Amino acid sequence: MAKDLDVVVHSTLLGEAMQGVGVAALVADERGQYIAVNDAACALTGYSRRALTGFRAGELAADDASRRIYEHVMQGKKLRGKKLVRRKDGGLAECRYWGMPTTVASLPYFVLLLWPSSSAKRSSPTI
């Protein structure tokens, strides 16, 4: 029960902390469930925050390689590159990404930062 409460508190704090990041940010727990997303993630995908937190990591990916990013990151790997994200309207968004594991109060999380490839003149976002 205490762990569930920790996850609720963390998701609220993580969600608020990510609002000013300037890129789409999604955080998944150790089961792969998105627990926090920011407004930029909603704008990029076309989904509401409530809908996005109903997805598991990899479910928005448009190809198998993108779906496997979560598995690699939860094994402790930091990844970056390009991936296709499936939008609510059925369209695809080509994005650059950073995926990295982190911990908050001893609980493991997966952080995914996304930004459209076409809008990025540099290879990384300004955070």
C-alpha positions as CSV (number, residue, x, y, z in Angstrom):
1,M,0.0,0.0,0.0
2,A,2.8,2.5,0.9
3,K,4.5,1.8,-2.5
4,D,1.2,2.6,-4.3
5,L,1.0,5.8,-2.4
6,D,4.6,6.6,-3.3
7,V,3.8,6.1,-7.0
8,V,0.8,8.4,-6.8
9,V,2.9,11.1,-5.1
10,H,5.8,10.6,-7.5
11,S,3.6,10.8,-10.5
12,T,2.1,14.0,-9.4
13,L,5.5,15.6,-8.6
14,L,7.1,14.2,-11.8
15,G,4.2,15.5,-13.9
16,E,4.5,19.0,-12.5
17,A,8.3,19.0,-12.8
18,M,8.1,18.1,-16.5
19,Q,5.8,20.9,-17.6
20,G,8.6,23.4,-18.3
21,V,10.9,20.9,-20.1
22,G,10.0,22.2,-23.6
23,V,9.7,18.7,-25.1
24,A,7.3,15.8,-24.8
25,A,8.1,13.9,-21.6
26,L,6.6,10.6,-20.4
27,V,7.5,8.7,-17.3
28,A,6.7,5.0,-16.9
29,D,6.9,2.8,-13.8
30,E,8.7,-0.5,-13.5
31,R,5.7,-2.3,-15.1
32,G,5.9,0.0,-18.1
33,Q,2.7,2.0,-17.3
34,Y,2.9,5.7,-18.0
35,I,2.3,7.5,-14.7
36,A,3.2,11.0,-15.7
37,V,3.1,13.0,-19.0
38,N,3.4,16.7,-19.8
39,D,1.3,19.0,-22.0
40,A,3.9,18.7,-24.8
41,A,3.4,14.9,-24.9
42,C,-0.4,15.5,-25.2
43,A,0.2,18.0,-28.1
44,L,2.6,15.7,-29.9
45,T,0.4,12.6,-29.8
46,G,-3.1,14.2,-29.8
47,Y,-4.1,12.2,-26.7
48,S,-5.3,13.7,-23.4
49,R,-3.2,13.2,-20.3
50,R,-5.7,10.8,-19.0
51,A,-5.6,8.7,-22.2
52,L,-1.7,8.7,-22.2
53,T,-1.5,7.5,-18.7
54,G,-3.7,4.5,-19.8
55,F,-0.9,3.4,-22.2
56,R,2.1,1.2,-21.4
57,A,5.6,2.1,-22.7
58,G,5.9,1.1,-26.3
59,E,2.2,1.2,-27.2
60,L,2.6,4.5,-29.0
61,A,5.5,3.2,-31.1
62,A,4.8,2.6,-34.7
63,D,7.4,-0.1,-35.2
64,D,9.0,-3.0,-33.3
65,A,12.3,-1.4,-32.7
66,S,10.7,1.6,-31.1
67,R,8.6,-0.7,-28.9
68,R,11.8,-2.3,-27.5
69,I,13.3,1.0,-26.3
70,Y,11.6,0.6,-22.9
71,E,12.9,-2.9,-22.4
72,H,16.5,-1.7,-23.1
73,V,16.2,1.3,-20.8
74,M,14.8,-0.7,-17.9
75,Q,17.9,-2.9,-18.2
76,G,19.9,0.3,-17.3
77,K,20.7,1.5,-20.8
78,K,20.5,5.1,-21.9
79,L,19.3,5.4,-25.5
80,R,18.8,8.1,-28.0
81,G,17.9,8.2,-31.6
82,K,14.8,8.5,-33.9
83,K,11.5,6.7,-33.6
84,L,8.0,6.9,-35.1
85,V,5.2,7.7,-32.8
86,R,1.6,6.8,-33.6
87,R,-0.7,9.8,-33.1
88,K,-4.4,9.6,-32.0
89,D,-5.5,10.7,-35.5
90,G,-3.6,7.7,-37.0
91,G,-0.8,9.8,-38.4
92,L,2.8,9.2,-37.6
93,A,5.3,11.7,-36.0
94,E,9.0,11.1,-36.6
95,C,10.7,12.1,-33.4
96,R,14.1,12.2,-31.9
97,Y,14.2,10.7,-28.4
98,W,16.2,10.2,-25.2
99,G,15.2,7.3,-23.1
100,M,16.8,6.8,-19.7
101,P,16.2,4.9,-16.4
102,T,16.1,6.8,-13.1
103,T,15.0,6.2,-9.6
104,V,13.0,8.3,-7.2
105,A,13.0,7.3,-3.5
106,S,14.4,3.9,-4.5
107,L,11.6,3.2,-7.1
108,P,12.7,2.6,-10.7
109,Y,11.3,4.8,-13.5
110,F,11.8,5.1,-17.2
111,V,11.9,8.6,-18.7
112,L,11.2,9.2,-22.4
113,L,11.8,12.7,-23.9
114,L,10.5,13.2,-27.5
115,W,10.6,16.1,-29.9
116,P,9.7,16.2,-33.6
117,S,12.7,15.6,-35.9
118,S,11.6,18.3,-38.3
119,S,11.7,21.0,-35.6
120,A,15.1,20.1,-34.2
121,K,18.1,21.8,-35.9
122,R,20.3,20.4,-33.2
123,S,20.4,16.8,-32.1
124,S,19.2,17.4,-28.5
125,P,16.6,19.5,-26.8
126,T,17.3,22.5,-24.6
127,I,16.3,21.4,-21.1
